[in-house]
Amino acid sequence: MPNINSTRIDKIFECFRNKKIIALGDLMIDEYLWGKVARLSPEAPVPVVEIETDSLRFGGAANVALNLKTLGCEPILIGLIGNDRMGEMFYQILEKKGMTSKGIIQTDERPTTVKTRIIGDNQHIARVDRESREYVDGNLLDQVISKIDALIGEADAVILQDYNKGMLPIEVIKHTLNKAKKKNIITTVDPKFTNFMEYKHATVFKPNIKELSQALARVIESDKDANEAGFEILNKLSAESVLLTRGAKGLSLFEKSGESSQIQTKTRKVADVSGAGDTVITTMTAALTGGASYKEAACLANYAAGIVCEEVGIVPIERETLLREVQDREIADE
């Protein structure tokens, strides 16, 4: 890790402890059905999974909030859930994790978003989604704006986590970023293609390589391509920095100062990349609230993503695990 030692790491971690960070975006529950595959179905050429265990985990912006919690921050979730069985389960998970529900809006107008993943012999076999993708409007939009106005004053940072499930229409995006800018609050964005160009003046804008390629309508392959595209989107959005996730090539960081950095992936063995983007934006944001530079924060985020990619299923990054990993790598590199 460039220009960062154990003393500096400890200081960053201690400084972001208990920081209040809003996670605003699409809330989901990830349902996992785990089992064994012993045969093919006689009805179709598909495996028969004999379910042994099942579990419910947070997904989407809720997973971001959980990552904040396990890193030692105080997350404030703002989002929508349905007035249904999975909505009630969502509240139960919140309570179990010791997280506040004051930013949650429960509604009859849409279901709780649920993604059911079927895992056979530790292999991801299928996924079934239950969701509404209509953008919030009318009274529901007013409720979302009211929650933002009521809670943003106590926050040290805001993460806008977009999954194109309807929670972040243009009105919510602009209102949140303008409000945060006036209050000098850190804003970090994990975008999707829809409304990609509406996230102006963010502290950190974090697209992946596919999203950026779609937004700029051109192929991005080489480091030179990525460098040009990164600075182009930074300028178009008037962002303070852009953090481009590039899969096996790691992260590329572009700063308003004109500096760029390439951070190589730290994953030893990839088991599942689900949730890695959530981990990157969470760790980046937490580190910035702890006084880290953009490069320091990006390096920590890269380590965190490497850890969670070694697990099957979406798992949060643990504070002590990340701290130990970074310190161990520092010793190994000496």
Phi and psi in degrees as a GROMACS rama.xvg file:
@    title "Ramachandran Plot"
@    xaxis  label "Phi"
@    yaxis  label "Psi"
@TYPE xy
-69.2973  130.668  PRO-2
55.2525  37.8951  ASN-3
-146.405  130.59  ILE-4
-121.499  -179.228  ASN-5
-59.1689  -39.516  SER-6
-63.0754  -42.8382  THR-7
-66.6034  -41.8065  ARG-8
-60.413  -47.7234  ILE-9
-58.4471  -40.5729  ASP-10
-65.3333  -43.7081  LYS-11
-61.7684  -46.8462  ILE-12
-61.2873  -41.568  PHE-13
-69.9182  -35.9336  GLU-14
-70.8447  -29.1867  CYS-15
-91.6795  -0.387289  PHE-16
-61.3575  130.932  ARG-17
68.0068  10.6784  ASN-18
-65.9673  139.125  LYS-19
-88.6068  119.702  LYS-20
-129.25  124.785  ILE-21
-81.5816  132.109  ILE-22
-108.888  106.503  ALA-23
-110.773  122.312  LEU-24
162.042  -160.275  GLY-25
-77.5065  120.139  ASP-26
-91.0401  140.068  LEU-27
-142.36  159.028  MET-28
-115.122  130.483  ILE-29
-99.8992  116.018  ASP-30
-98.8905  129.351  GLU-31
-114.95  129.981  TYR-32
-114.115  112.564  LEU-33
-106.198  136.04  TRP-34
-164.717  -166.864  GLY-35
-116.314  149.474  LYS-36
-108.621  117.511  VAL-37
-116.463  -14.8582  ALA-38
-162.073  170.043  ARG-39
-96.1587  151.226  LEU-40
-69.7618  137.882  SER-41
-73.6889  -10.7149  PRO-42
-89.6034  -24.3642  GLU-43
-164.207  158.304  ALA-44
-77.1453  63.7464  PRO-45
-131.75  151.685  VAL-46
-72.4964  147.736  PRO-47
-96.8771  118.136  VAL-48
-99.2816  118.647  VAL-49
-89.2429  104.82  GLU-50
-69.0114  130.668  ILE-51
-110.256  -38.9574  GLU-52
-141.94  160.599  THR-53
-141.017  157.411  ASP-54
-154.424  157.077  SER-55
-117.633  133.253  LEU-56
-134.82  159.722  ARG-57
-72.0812  142.934  PHE-58
-133.22  172.207  GLY-59
62.9609  -141.547  GLY-60
-63.8589  -23.9638  ALA-61
-67.9546  -35.9837  ALA-62
-67.6102  -36.4093  ASN-63
-59.3752  -46.2071  VAL-64
-62.3857  -40.2202  ALA-65
-65.0959  -39.8204  LEU-66
-60.17  -41.0619  ASN-67
-60.0808  -42.7444  LEU-68
-62.6199  -47.3658  LYS-69
-71.6132  -18.8179  THR-70
-80.9524  -13.8357  LEU-71
107.9  2.698  GLY-72
-85.8274  175.371  CYS-73
-112.622  99.2338  GLU-74
-79.1468  146.081  PRO-75
-124.755  108.41  ILE-76
-83.4647  133.739  LEU-77
-124.726  117.965  ILE-78
-179.688  -175.344  GLY-79
-115.403  141.304  LEU-80
-133.751  160.267  ILE-81
-83.3132  160.236  GLY-82
-86.947  69.6144  ASN-83
-144.474  -176.579  ASP-84
-61.6139  -42.9422  ARG-85
-70.1498  -27.2228  MET-86
-63.8156  -41.8294  GLY-87
-66.4858  -37.5918  GLU-88
-64.1766  -35.0245  MET-89
-59.2845  -46.7918  PHE-90
-61.1987  -38.5427  TYR-91
-64.8975  -40.3307  GLN-92
-66.8808  -41.2151  ILE-93
-55.6369  -47.6738  LEU-94
-64.6944  -41.591  GLU-95
-62.5339  -36.0694  LYS-96
-85.467  -2.32543  LYS-97
71.239  36.1945  GLY-98
-112.397  145.668  MET-99
-72.9646  148.962  THR-100
-110.38  12.5501  SER-101
-67.7045  -15.7972  LYS-102
-101.162  4.23631  GLY-103
-87.3764  135.513  ILE-104
-115.011  120.992  ILE-105
-102.087  132.853  GLN-106
-139.413  154.056  THR-107
-87.9152  -7.90943  ASP-108
-80.0601  -14.4662  GLU-109
-155.38  154.35  ARG-110
-80.9229  162.457  PRO-111
-66.7999  131.514  THR-112
-71.6999  124.953  THR-113
-130.097  130.169  VAL-114
-115.355  116.01  LYS-115
-99.4909  118.412  THR-116
-106.664  131.15  ARG-117
-104.061  119.755  ILE-118
-114.524  118.778  ILE-119
-118.12  124.297  GLY-120
52.3576  42.6257  ASP-121
62.7821  20.4082  ASN-122
-115.365  136.001  GLN-123
-74.9353  112.031  HIS-124
-97.4161  -40.9968  ILE-125
-157.873  160.952  ALA-126
-137.405  137.454  ARG-127
-121.503  126.282  VAL-128
-109.028  137.424  ASP-129
-124.236  117.048  ARG-130
-165.507  166.076  GLU-131
-121.234  135.838  SER-132
-112.881  11.5868  ARG-133
-72.52  137.782  GLU-134
-68.3273  141.258  TYR-135
-63.7433  143.38  VAL-136
-152.118  -179.264  ASP-137
57.3255  -136.022  GLY-138
-62.7964  -35.1014  ASN-139
-67.365  -38.8037  LEU-140
-63.3987  -42.0221  LEU-141
-60.4108  -39.8101  ASP-142
-64.7541  -39.9045  GLN-143
-64.1674  -47.2318  VAL-144
-59.2666  -40.6782  ILE-145
-63.4986  -40.9827  SER-146
-63.1938  -43.5112  LYS-147
-60.2998  -47.8833  ILE-148
-61.9066  -36.5545  ASP-149
-74.1004  -27.6152  ALA-150
-110.956  -19.5247  LEU-151
-68.0159  -26.2326  ILE-152
-64.848  -23.494  GLY-153
-96.7553  2.41576  GLU-154
-94.4765  148.501  ALA-155
-92.1738  -19.6856  ASP-156
-161.133  159.817  ALA-157
-130.427  129.19  VAL-158
-104.685  124.641  ILE-159
-100.774  110.474  LEU-160
-112.443  104.237  GLN-161
-104.721  127.498  ASP-162
-123.046  15.1437  TYR-163
59.1245  37.7336  ASN-164
-106.876  7.14595  LYS-165
105.33  -6.1379  GLY-166
-79.1471  -21.8241  MET-167
-120.115  69.5346  LEU-168
-69.6944  170.61  PRO-169
-55.9234  -38.3013  ILE-170
-60.4693  -42.072  GLU-171
-70.2195  -41.8574  VAL-172
-58.7901  -54.0376  ILE-173
-65.1429  -41.6917  LYS-174
-61.1795  -44.9556  HIS-175
-67.2172  -47.2257  THR-176
-65.8359  -39.3514  LEU-177
-65.8153  -42.8059  ASN-178
-63.0395  -44.7416  LYS-179
-66.1953  -38.9708  ALA-180
-62.8788  -41.8429  LYS-181
-62.9076  -32.3411  LYS-182
-94.1074  2.24871  LYS-183
59.0593  44.5132  ASN-184
-101.546  137.894  ILE-185
-60.7331  133.658  ILE-186
-126.799  129.436  THR-187
-124.396  144.037  THR-188
-129.415  128.938  VAL-189
-113.184  97.6212  ASP-190
-89.5139  170.63  PRO-191
-122.53  172.622  LYS-192
-60.0944  -44.3027  PHE-193
-64.107  132.109  THR-194
65.9393  17.7546  ASN-195
-54.1119  -40.6857  PHE-196
-88.9329  7.10692  MET-197
-91.1607  -10.037  GLU-198
-87.1781  73.5609  TYR-199
-92.2019  145.861  LYS-200
68.9604  25.7723  HIS-201
-74.8428  155.112  ALA-202
-70.4525  -45.1836  THR-203
-134.405  128.737  VAL-204
-113.986  120.749  PHE-205
-121.582  80.5394  LYS-206
-86.2182  163.821  PRO-207
-95.9742  173.193  ASN-208
-63.9588  -35.5841  ILE-209
-67.8254  -44.1197  LYS-210
-63.166  -42.117  GLU-211
-66.9297  -39.3698  LEU-212
-61.4589  -42.8891  SER-213
-64.9656  -43.2541  GLN-214
-64.9707  -36.2637  ALA-215
-95.1908  -1.60706  LEU-216
55.4506  45.6208  ALA-217
-156.393  159.768  ARG-218
-77.6883  134.691  VAL-219
-120.565  110.042  ILE-220
-120.772  -56.2122  GLU-221
-81.6315  168.64  SER-222
-61.1604  -36.6867  ASP-223
-63.9334  -42.7335  LYS-224
-59.1254  -46.3691  ASP-225
-64.5849  -40.3306  ALA-226
-62.8614  -45.57  ASN-227
-64.8748  -43.5626  GLU-228
-67.6645  -38.845  ALA-229
-61.3233  -47.2605  GLY-230
-70.8489  -31.6274  PHE-231
-63.5653  -46.1885  GLU-232
-72.2174  -31.7759  ILE-233
-59.9075  -44.5954  LEU-234
-70.995  -40.6606  ASN-235
-62.0864  -36.4079  LYS-236
-96.9477  -2.10428  LEU-237
52.2952  42.6505  SER-238
-84.1491  158.803  ALA-239
-76.3733  -33.5408  GLU-240
-156.98  157.642  SER-241
-126.212  129.794  VAL-242
-114.619  108.446  LEU-243
-97.4321  120.09  LEU-244
-89.3704  130.692  THR-245
-125.279  29.9397  ARG-246
62.6215  -127.3  GLY-247
-64.6548  -17.6556  ALA-248
-84.077  -1.38087  LYS-249
86.1847  -142.913  GLY-250
-120.072  144.414  LEU-251
-118.919  126.026  SER-252
-109.584  131.405  LEU-253
-125.247  127.693  PHE-254
-114.586  153.912  GLU-255
-58.76  -26.8655  LYS-256
-67.0611  -14.4627  SER-257
101.854  -4.61541  GLY-258
-83.191  144.095  GLU-259
-130.894  151.808  SER-260
-140.8  142.333  SER-261
-110.087  124.06  GLN-262
-116.375  112.536  ILE-263
-72.6093  145.659  GLN-264
-61.1117  146.615  THR-265
-110.921  7.53993  LYS-266
-68.2372  132.567  THR-267
-87.9529  -44.7139  ARG-268
-145.002  112.405  LYS-269
-81.5588  121.827  VAL-270
-105.643  -37.3218  ALA-271
-164.011  124.637  ASP-272
-90.1402  -0.0861116  VAL-273
-58.4771  129.354  SER-274
84.7817  -2.85412  GLY-275
-64.0644  -38.3236  ALA-276
-63.4623  -38.2501  GLY-277
-60.1963  -43.3434  ASP-278
-64.5565  -40.2109  THR-279
-62.4006  -51.497  VAL-280
-66.4466  -34.9605  ILE-281
-66.0754  -50.7611  THR-282
-65.6999  -40.23  THR-283
-58.5609  -46.0541  MET-284
-67.3644  -46.5166  THR-285
-58.7607  -45.6794  ALA-286
-62.4089  -39.9396  ALA-287
-63.8721  -39.0817  LEU-288
-67.85  -21.1203  THR-289
-88.2982  7.04314  GLY-290
92.0168  9.16796  GLY-291
-70.6806  151.827  ALA-292
-73.7366  168.472  SER-293
-59.1698  -41.9326  TYR-294
-67.9502  -42.9105  LYS-295
-61.1194  -44.2531  GLU-296
-64.1112  -41.0098  ALA-297
-65.4718  -38.2002  ALA-298
-64.2073  -44.0274  CYS-299
-62.8352  -40.4294  LEU-300
-62.8062  -37.251  ALA-301
-65.8036  -43.3178  ASN-302
-60.5367  -44.6207  TYR-303
-61.8668  -43.2135  ALA-304
-62.4916  -39.2289  ALA-305
-61.4504  -37.0709  GLY-306
-67.4421  -49.0329  ILE-307
-71.4516  -25.3914  VAL-308
-70.5668  -12.2376  CYS-309
-86.6098  -2.2596  GLU-310
-109.894  148.199  GLU-311
-83.8267  130.669  VAL-312
89.6383  169.274  GLY-313
-82.3544  117.653  ILE-314
-128.865  146.762  VAL-315
-79.7879  157.806  PRO-316
-84.3201  130.878  ILE-317
-92.125  138.561  GLU-318
-53.7663  -52.8006  ARG-319
-68.1943  -34.6647  GLU-320
-64.2175  -45.233  THR-321
-64.548  -45.2087  LEU-322
-60.4731  -44.3406  LEU-323
-65.4768  -40.6845  ARG-324
-61.7295  -46.4443  GLU-325
-64.1367  -43.2753  VAL-326
-66.1358  -39.2148  GLN-327
-64.7477  -40.7725  ASP-328
-66.2438  -35.7404  ARG-329
-63.7135  -42.0361  GLU-330
-65.6281  -41.8295  ILE-331
-64.374  -29.4301  ALA-332
-84.6828  -8.76111  ASP-333
